[in-house]
């Protein structure tokens, strides 16, 4: 690892932004005109401004329709540049909840729990492989590792479990489990282990083609002040998470990040978060996809009484993200968080609106495992998702854990040990080779 860049210091915290006043329709239309002229596009001479982005996030009614049209055109430009015009993608994957213990205390989370509610602190490696093999039998190509941040630093049960297996840390368990998945199933791991330093990113790069960590928000007040969504969560400090996203670029890791909409941030903070991610994408070229995810209140959490994110606010955020992100960065929104439970028509309507807003990817959809972070929100069936996508004029196609632009440049973006496993699953376009479930033709 002689060529590993030296670690960088924590970036300076961003200045706290005052909550913006609600713009007039005239102000929104002026910002729309600037966006139509390319003011938000990936142009170093005309960088997106915080004021424009903040104003556009307030677009509703006719102005929102105009914003969606601009974003859809930008999405189509992105797809043409990627060589997949008319194709919206998803990743057929299984989810491995390696541990539900975490040292953080996010006030909206039901994934993290306490040791007494779990049969064991972590999944054993054989359990991980059992899940991966079930995915392989159903034609999946990706194994998404979800877990809490460094639980051994909070929970004795986690330290004891790791110590009994001669593991020094959760990340060591992640590394060994991902390697086992690669060698014994041929599926590709995608790792979401939370905050990592540069050396850890480089080490895990040897067992995983891609990794991810949501920025969530740049609003430091939500982390530093009692009552904030991230208060009491050391790994949710925005400056720390900004450093991780940038370090992923320095380590040459195709990376996923994104924002949460509706956790207490205001429009200026939402716009600032998107601008920070766009700047990181331009610097490192590593941000392969950006997730825009809406808050949904969950029982048994501190934020259970908060309102769900307004869907028009989510849609506007998706559109602004599309306009701000450099071409080559995919934009996705989780399809299972759209619509109302047990109402397939409302889900289809909301998913159609997300397509109008400029998404080009639905993220991971599993035929085997639930969304462990949002277990109350089942995945849509692929037939239903394909129908919504087709009605919008697109073909739904499976992809790998890294997007085709990274598949085509393996010397830069892949550890040598991962090239052959990835090529074995790729088609001629760099998307996923269609794999039939076991027992079918």
Secondary structure, DSSP 8 states (H G I E B T S, - for coil): -TT---------------------HHHHHHHHHHHHTTTTSS-GGG---HHHHHHHTT--HHHHHHHHHHHHHHHHHHHHHTT-TTEEEEEEEEEEEEE---S---TT-SS---GGGSSSSS--HHHHHHHHHHHHHTT--EEEEEE-S-GGGT-HHHHHHHHHTT--SHHHHHHHHHHHHHHHH--EEEEE-----HHHHHHHTTT-SEEE---B---THHHHSTTSTTTT-GGG-HHHHHHHHHHHHHTT-EEEEEEEESSS--HHHHHHHHHHHHHHHHHHS-EEEEEEEE----TTSTTTTS----HHHHHHHHHHHHHHS-TT-EEE--GGGSS-TT-HHHHHHHHHHHHHTT--EEEEE-SSS--TTSTTS----HHHHHHHHHHTT-EEEE--SS-HHHHTTHHHHS-HHHHHHHHHHB-TTSSB-----TT--
